[in-house]
Amino acid sequence: MPGRRLNARAVTAAVIGNALEWYDFTVFGFMTVVIARLFFPGDSEYASILLTTATFGVAFVMRPVGGIVLGLYADRAGRKAALTLVIGLMTLGILLLAIAPPYSAIGIGAPIVIVFARLLQGFSAGGEFGSSTALLIEAAPFSKRGFYGSFQMASQAASLLLGAIVGAAISRGLSPEALDAWGWRVPFIFGLVIGPIGLYIRRNMADTEAFLHAKKTARRATLGEVFSTHGREVLCGLGSVIALTVTVYVLIAYLPTFAVKQLKLPFGQSFTALIVGNLLLTVLSPVAGAWSDRIGRKGLSLWSLAITLVVIYPLFAWLAAEPSVMRLVIVQAVLSIALSGYYGPFGALIAELFPAHVRSTGLSLAYNIAVMIFGGFGQFIVTWLIRVTGSQLAPTFYVMGGIVLSLIAVACIPATRHADVDEARDFTR
């Protein structure tokens, strides 16, 4: 009974902060069109959008820094200490976005406030994935790591779903004038409610047995050890993250901007596709995670990536040929179903690459470097590619390239999994 309570608290603590991080990043991506007008006025609409997507991406420059600093902190001071600090910094960043005056009020100070808030969020988010994933995996019974780890991606999808619902509500319920005047702030203010709740939960959780055991028996975590002893694992993990990040930031976060600017669909209605897609990911990710506990994570992940690679171009070609909200919904639904087989096992797949005493650091490095390079500036690159090539299908080429890299990385993941307290055993599933 105490073990079950610990597991439930660990899942809640991991999920709530992870959801806050992704909700905030998602809302910023969804509000790109509005934020571009208010904070980055330019000579053309294209220039404003490009500046805003670059600001979305600049936060990711700080993610590897935050990942290293907060990952080492989590491996030395504990998951509880790191996750509590992370959610406090996240909440401060959201507050700055919620109260930032527009360019018309304070001039150049407006984009400076936005960029500073994004950098702060990038630093804090850098420590979130590694620490929360380590917590989920270490709190899980070994035979259910896939299921527990799936809540990492399920919570991301749920926060994307929540962001889509809020975005749809304000974009449909408010006039363009009201949206520009104050409506765009509502999603950020709503996010502020989550912060104090998450802070309370994380301050009152306990560290995992695996971490406490590693702290007593293993050497103190160092960055040098991660690179020298677990270099292959970092590279495999980094490569595995690429498909995750290009699909999330291009196929999901960028979708409202793509639907409006390229497909000429109504801004508010584009959120319908996001709601459907993320609802499917929220429901199916735990199913796929549990399935991976039975049949193995590597095979399921490879099949999911291969199917997504095959269907993505035909789906977008079909959508571009005759754009409609219904076709957009169908495309998003099919891709979400295909990707759930990768998203579900993903947390356990890469967490098992590292032993407990360097797990947060290893995960943070692999995840944040890949996200910075391939995800943070994904929207910027895709916007530029569409402009240069003149093709509405340019985003698919970028995503397909990322999926190919992840297929190679997952294929190279070693079969042995770390079992923490029982590391002497060899698990080959």
C-alpha positions as CSV (number, residue, x, y, z in Angstrom):
1,M,0.0,0.0,0.0
2,P,2.7,2.6,0.8
3,G,4.5,1.6,-2.4
4,R,1.3,2.3,-4.4
5,R,0.9,5.7,-2.7
6,L,4.5,6.5,-3.6
7,N,4.0,5.5,-7.2
8,A,0.8,7.5,-7.5
9,R,2.5,10.6,-6.0
10,A,5.5,10.2,-8.3
11,V,3.3,9.9,-11.4
12,T,1.3,13.0,-10.3
13,A,4.4,15.0,-9.5
14,A,6.0,14.1,-12.9
15,V,2.9,14.7,-14.9
16,I,1.8,18.1,-13.5
17,G,5.1,19.9,-14.1
18,N,5.6,18.2,-17.5
19,A,2.1,19.3,-18.5
20,L,2.7,22.9,-17.4
21,E,5.9,23.0,-19.5
22,W,4.2,21.7,-22.6
23,Y,1.1,23.7,-22.1
24,D,3.1,26.9,-22.0
25,F,5.3,26.1,-25.0
26,T,2.2,24.9,-26.9
27,V,0.2,28.1,-26.2
28,F,3.1,30.3,-27.3
29,G,3.2,28.3,-30.6
30,F,-0.6,28.6,-31.1
31,M,-0.5,32.3,-30.4
32,T,2.3,33.0,-32.9
33,V,0.1,35.0,-35.3
34,V,-1.2,37.3,-32.5
35,I,2.2,37.7,-30.7
36,A,3.8,38.5,-34.0
37,R,1.5,41.5,-34.5
38,L,1.8,42.8,-30.9
39,F,5.5,42.3,-30.0
40,F,7.4,42.0,-33.3
41,P,5.9,44.4,-35.8
42,G,7.9,44.3,-39.0
43,D,7.8,45.6,-42.6
44,S,5.9,42.5,-43.6
45,E,3.7,39.8,-42.1
46,Y,6.3,37.3,-43.2
47,A,9.1,39.1,-41.2
48,S,6.9,39.3,-38.1
49,I,6.1,35.6,-38.2
50,L,9.7,34.8,-38.8
51,L,10.8,36.9,-35.8
52,T,8.2,35.3,-33.5
53,T,9.1,31.7,-34.5
54,A,12.8,32.6,-33.9
55,T,11.8,33.8,-30.4
56,F,10.0,30.5,-29.9
57,G,13.2,28.8,-30.9
58,V,15.6,31.0,-28.9
59,A,14.3,29.5,-25.6
60,F,15.7,26.1,-26.8
61,V,19.2,27.5,-26.8
62,M,19.0,27.5,-23.0
63,R,17.6,24.0,-22.8
64,P,20.9,22.1,-23.0
65,V,22.3,24.5,-20.4
66,G,19.4,23.9,-18.1
67,G,19.5,20.2,-18.8
68,I,23.2,20.0,-17.7
69,V,22.8,22.2,-14.6
70,L,19.5,20.8,-13.4
71,G,20.2,17.2,-14.6
72,L,23.4,17.1,-12.5
73,Y,21.5,18.7,-9.6
74,A,18.8,16.0,-9.9
75,D,21.4,13.2,-9.9
76,R,23.1,14.7,-6.8
77,A,20.4,16.4,-4.7
78,G,17.5,14.2,-5.8
79,R,14.5,14.2,-8.2
80,K,12.4,16.1,-5.6
81,A,14.8,19.0,-5.2
82,A,15.3,19.4,-9.0
83,L,11.6,19.1,-9.9
84,T,10.6,21.6,-7.3
85,L,13.1,24.2,-8.6
86,V,12.1,23.6,-12.2
87,I,8.4,24.2,-11.7
88,G,9.1,27.4,-9.7
89,L,11.2,28.8,-12.6
90,M,8.5,27.7,-15.1
91,T,5.8,29.6,-13.3
92,L,7.9,32.8,-13.2
93,G,8.4,32.6,-17.0
94,I,4.7,32.2,-17.6
95,L,4.0,35.2,-15.3
96,L,6.3,37.4,-17.4
97,L,4.5,36.4,-20.6
98,A,1.1,37.0,-19.1
99,I,1.9,40.6,-18.0
100,A,4.2,41.7,-20.8
101,P,3.2,45.1,-22.3
102,P,3.0,45.1,-26.1
103,Y,5.4,47.0,-28.5
104,S,3.0,49.9,-28.8
105,A,3.3,50.5,-25.0
106,I,7.0,50.2,-24.3
107,G,8.7,49.8,-27.7
108,I,11.8,47.7,-27.9
109,G,11.3,46.7,-24.2
110,A,8.4,44.5,-25.2
111,P,10.3,41.9,-27.3
112,I,13.1,42.0,-24.7
113,V,10.7,40.9,-22.0
114,I,9.3,38.1,-24.2
115,V,12.8,36.9,-25.1
116,F,13.9,36.9,-21.4
117,A,10.8,35.0,-20.4
118,R,11.4,32.4,-23.1
119,L,15.1,32.0,-22.0
120,L,14.0,31.5,-18.4
121,Q,11.5,28.9,-19.5
122,G,14.0,27.2,-21.8
123,F,16.5,26.8,-18.8
124,S,13.8,25.4,-16.5
125,A,12.3,23.1,-19.2
126,G,15.8,21.8,-19.8
127,G,15.7,20.0,-16.4
128,E,12.1,18.9,-16.6
129,F,12.2,16.0,-19.0
130,G,15.2,14.2,-17.6
131,S,14.2,14.5,-14.0
132,S,10.5,13.7,-14.5
133,T,11.2,10.8,-16.7
134,A,13.8,9.4,-14.3
135,L,11.2,9.8,-11.5
136,L,8.5,7.9,-13.5
137,I,10.8,5.0,-14.5
138,E,12.3,4.6,-11.0
139,A,8.9,4.7,-9.3
140,A,7.6,1.9,-11.6
141,P,7.6,-1.8,-11.0
142,F,10.3,-3.1,-13.5
143,S,7.7,-5.0,-15.5
144,K,5.6,-1.9,-15.9
145,R,8.2,0.7,-16.9
146,G,6.7,1.1,-20.4
147,F,3.3,1.9,-18.9
148,Y,4.6,4.3,-16.3
149,G,7.0,6.0,-18.7
150,S,4.1,6.5,-21.2
151,F,2.7,9.1,-18.9
152,Q,5.5,11.4,-19.9
153,M,4.2,11.6,-23.4
154,A,0.5,11.2,-22.4
155,S,0.9,14.3,-20.2
156,Q,2.5,16.2,-23.1
157,A,-0.4,15.2,-25.4
158,A,-2.9,16.1,-22.7
159,S,-1.3,19.6,-22.2
160,L,-1.3,20.1,-26.0
161,L,-5.0,19.1,-26.0
162,L,-5.7,21.6,-23.2
163,G,-3.8,24.3,-25.0
164,A,-5.8,23.5,-28.2
165,I,-9.1,23.7,-26.3
166,V,-8.2,27.0,-24.7
167,G,-6.9,28.4,-28.0
168,A,-10.0,27.3,-29.8
169,A,-12.2,28.8,-27.2
170,I,-10.6,32.3,-27.2
171,S,-10.1,32.4,-31.0
172,R,-13.7,31.5,-31.7
173,G,-15.3,33.3,-28.7
174,L,-13.5,36.7,-29.1
175,S,-13.4,39.3,-31.8
176,P,-10.0,39.9,-33.5
177,E,-9.8,43.2,-31.6
178,A,-10.5,41.6,-28.2
179,L,-8.0,38.8,-29.0
180,D,-5.3,41.3,-29.7
181,A,-6.2,43.6,-26.7
182,W,-6.3,41.0,-23.9
183,G,-7.6,37.6,-25.1
184,W,-4.2,36.2,-26.0
185,R,-3.1,36.6,-22.3
186,V,-5.9,34.3,-21.1
187,P,-4.1,31.0,-21.8
188,F,-1.0,32.1,-20.0
189,I,-3.0,33.3,-17.0
190,F,-4.7,30.0,-16.9
191,G,-1.3,28.3,-16.9
192,L,-0.4,30.3,-13.7
193,V,-3.0,28.3,-11.8
194,I,-1.2,25.0,-12.4
195,G,2.2,26.3,-11.1
196,P,1.4,26.6,-7.3
197,I,-0.4,23.3,-7.3
198,G,2.5,21.5,-8.9
199,L,4.9,23.2,-6.5
200,Y,3.0,22.0,-3.5
201,I,2.8,18.4,-4.9
202,R,6.5,18.3,-5.7
203,R,7.6,19.7,-2.4
204,N,5.7,17.0,-0.6
205,M,6.9,14.0,-2.6
206,A,9.6,11.5,-1.7
207,D,12.7,10.5,-3.7
208,T,12.7,7.1,-5.3
209,E,14.4,4.0,-3.9
210,A,16.5,3.7,-7.0
211,F,18.0,7.2,-6.5
212,L,18.6,6.7,-2.8
213,H,20.3,3.4,-3.5
214,A,22.5,4.9,-6.2
215,K,23.4,7.8,-4.0
216,K,24.8,5.4,-1.4
217,T,26.5,3.0,-3.7
218,A,27.5,4.9,-6.9
219,R,30.0,7.6,-7.6
220,R,28.9,11.2,-7.7
221,A,27.5,12.1,-11.1
222,T,29.8,14.1,-13.3
223,L,29.4,15.4,-16.8
224,G,32.7,13.8,-17.8
225,E,31.5,10.3,-16.7
226,V,28.3,10.7,-18.8
227,F,30.3,11.4,-22.0
228,S,33.2,9.0,-21.4
229,T,31.2,6.0,-20.1
230,H,27.8,6.5,-21.7
231,G,28.7,8.3,-24.9
232,R,27.0,5.7,-27.2
233,E,23.8,5.9,-25.1
234,V,23.7,9.7,-25.3
235,L,24.0,9.5,-29.1
236,C,21.3,6.9,-29.4
237,G,19.0,8.8,-27.1
238,L,19.7,12.1,-28.9
239,G,18.9,10.4,-32.2
240,S,15.7,8.9,-30.8
241,V,14.4,12.2,-29.7
242,I,14.6,13.8,-33.2
243,A,11.5,12.1,-34.5
244,L,9.6,13.0,-31.3
245,T,10.6,16.7,-31.5
246,V,10.0,17.3,-35.2
247,T,6.6,15.7,-35.0
248,V,5.6,17.6,-31.9
249,Y,6.9,21.1,-32.9
250,V,6.1,20.9,-36.7
251,L,3.0,18.7,-37.0
252,I,1.4,19.9,-33.8
253,A,2.6,23.2,-32.4
254,Y,3.0,24.8,-35.9
255,L,-0.3,23.5,-37.2
256,P,-2.5,26.6,-36.6
257,T,0.1,28.8,-38.3
258,F,0.4,26.4,-41.2
259,A,-3.4,26.0,-41.5
260,V,-3.9,29.8,-41.6
261,K,-1.0,31.0,-43.7
262,Q,-0.6,28.1,-46.2
263,L,-4.0,26.3,-46.4
264,K,-6.0,29.5,-45.8
265,L,-8.3,27.8,-43.3
266,P,-10.0,29.7,-40.4
267,F,-7.7,30.2,-37.4
268,G,-10.2,29.0,-34.8
269,Q,-11.3,25.9,-36.8
270,S,-7.7,24.7,-37.1
271,F,-7.7,23.8,-33.4
272,T,-10.3,21.1,-34.1
273,A,-7.6,18.9,-35.7
274,L,-5.3,19.5,-32.7
275,I,-8.0,18.5,-30.2
276,V,-8.7,15.3,-32.1
277,G,-5.1,14.4,-32.6
278,N,-3.9,15.1,-29.1
279,L,-7.0,13.3,-27.6
280,L,-5.9,10.2,-29.5
281,L,-2.3,10.5,-28.3
282,T,-3.4,11.0,-24.7
283,V,-5.5,7.8,-24.8
284,L,-3.3,5.6,-26.9
285,S,0.2,6.4,-25.5
286,P,-0.4,4.5,-22.2
287,V,-1.9,1.6,-24.2
288,A,1.2,1.5,-26.4
289,G,3.5,1.9,-23.3
290,A,1.8,-1.1,-21.6
291,W,2.0,-3.1,-24.9
292,S,5.8,-2.4,-25.0
293,D,6.1,-4.1,-21.6
294,R,4.8,-7.3,-23.2
295,I,6.4,-7.3,-26.7
296,G,9.4,-5.0,-26.3
297,R,10.0,-1.3,-26.9
298,K,12.5,-1.3,-29.7
299,G,10.4,-3.3,-32.2
300,L,7.2,-1.4,-31.5
301,S,9.1,1.9,-31.8
302,L,10.7,1.0,-35.2
303,W,7.4,-0.1,-36.7
304,S,5.6,3.1,-35.5
305,L,8.3,5.3,-37.1
306,A,8.4,3.3,-40.3
307,I,4.6,3.6,-40.7
308,T,4.6,7.3,-40.0
309,L,7.4,7.8,-42.6
310,V,5.4,6.0,-45.3
311,V,2.1,7.8,-44.8
312,I,3.1,11.4,-44.0
313,Y,3.8,12.7,-47.5
314,P,0.7,11.2,-49.1
315,L,-1.5,12.6,-46.3
316,F,-0.2,16.1,-46.7
317,A,-0.4,15.9,-50.5
318,W,-4.0,14.9,-50.2
319,L,-4.6,17.8,-47.7
320,A,-2.9,20.4,-49.9
321,A,-4.8,19.3,-53.0
322,E,-8.1,20.3,-51.5
323,P,-7.7,22.0,-48.1
324,S,-10.6,21.6,-45.6
325,V,-11.0,21.4,-41.8
326,M,-12.3,17.8,-42.2
327,R,-9.2,16.7,-44.2
328,L,-7.0,18.4,-41.6
329,V,-8.7,16.5,-38.9
330,I,-8.3,13.2,-40.7
331,V,-4.6,13.8,-41.4
332,Q,-4.0,14.7,-37.7
333,A,-5.9,11.6,-36.5
334,V,-4.0,9.2,-38.7
335,L,-0.6,10.6,-37.8
336,S,-1.5,10.5,-34.1
337,I,-2.5,6.9,-34.2
338,A,0.7,6.0,-36.1
339,L,2.9,8.0,-33.7
340,S,1.3,6.6,-30.5
341,G,3.3,3.4,-31.0
342,Y,6.5,5.5,-30.6
343,Y,5.3,8.1,-28.1
344,G,4.0,5.4,-25.6
345,P,7.3,3.4,-25.1
346,F,9.5,6.5,-25.6
347,G,10.1,7.4,-21.9
348,A,11.1,3.9,-20.9
349,L,13.0,3.3,-24.1
350,I,15.6,6.1,-23.5
351,A,15.5,6.1,-19.7
352,E,16.7,2.5,-19.6
353,L,19.8,3.6,-21.5
354,F,21.3,5.0,-18.3
355,P,21.9,3.8,-14.7
356,A,20.2,5.8,-11.9
357,H,23.2,7.8,-10.7
358,V,23.5,9.6,-14.1
359,R,20.0,9.1,-15.5
360,S,18.7,12.6,-15.2
361,T,21.9,14.1,-16.7
362,G,22.1,11.5,-19.5
363,L,18.4,12.0,-20.4
364,S,18.6,15.8,-20.2
365,L,21.6,15.9,-22.5
366,A,20.2,13.6,-25.1
367,Y,16.7,15.2,-25.0
368,N,17.6,18.9,-24.9
369,I,20.4,18.9,-27.5
370,A,18.0,17.2,-30.0
371,V,15.1,19.5,-29.1
372,M,17.3,22.6,-29.5
373,I,18.6,21.6,-32.9
374,F,15.6,20.0,-34.5
375,G,12.6,21.2,-32.6
376,G,13.2,24.7,-31.2
377,F,14.0,26.2,-34.6
378,G,11.8,23.7,-36.5
379,Q,9.0,26.3,-37.0
380,F,11.5,28.9,-38.2
381,I,13.1,26.4,-40.6
382,V,9.8,25.2,-42.0
383,T,8.5,28.8,-42.5
384,W,11.7,29.6,-44.4
385,L,11.6,26.3,-46.4
386,I,8.0,27.0,-47.5
387,R,9.1,30.5,-48.6
388,V,12.2,29.4,-50.5
389,T,10.7,26.3,-52.2
390,G,7.2,27.7,-52.7
391,S,5.9,24.3,-51.7
392,Q,3.2,23.7,-49.0
393,L,4.7,20.3,-48.5
394,A,8.1,21.5,-47.3
395,P,7.2,20.6,-43.6
396,T,6.9,17.0,-44.6
397,F,10.4,16.8,-46.0
398,Y,11.8,18.2,-42.7
399,V,9.8,15.7,-40.6
400,M,10.6,12.8,-42.8
401,G,14.3,13.5,-42.5
402,G,14.0,13.6,-38.7
403,I,12.2,10.3,-38.7
404,V,14.9,8.6,-40.8
405,L,17.5,9.8,-38.3
406,S,15.5,8.3,-35.4
407,L,15.0,5.0,-37.2
408,I,18.8,4.7,-37.4
409,A,19.2,5.7,-33.7
410,V,16.6,3.3,-32.4
411,A,18.0,0.5,-34.4
412,C,21.4,1.1,-32.7
413,I,20.0,1.1,-29.1
414,P,21.6,-1.7,-27.1
415,A,19.4,-4.5,-25.9
416,T,20.5,-4.4,-22.2
417,R,18.4,-2.3,-19.9
418,H,19.4,-0.9,-16.6
419,A,17.5,-2.2,-13.6
420,D,19.0,0.1,-11.0
421,V,19.0,-1.7,-7.7
422,D,19.3,-5.0,-9.6
423,E,21.8,-3.9,-12.2
424,A,23.7,-7.2,-12.1
425,R,20.8,-8.9,-14.1
426,D,20.7,-8.8,-17.8
427,F,17.4,-7.8,-19.3
428,T,17.3,-8.4,-23.1
429,R,13.8,-7.6,-24.0
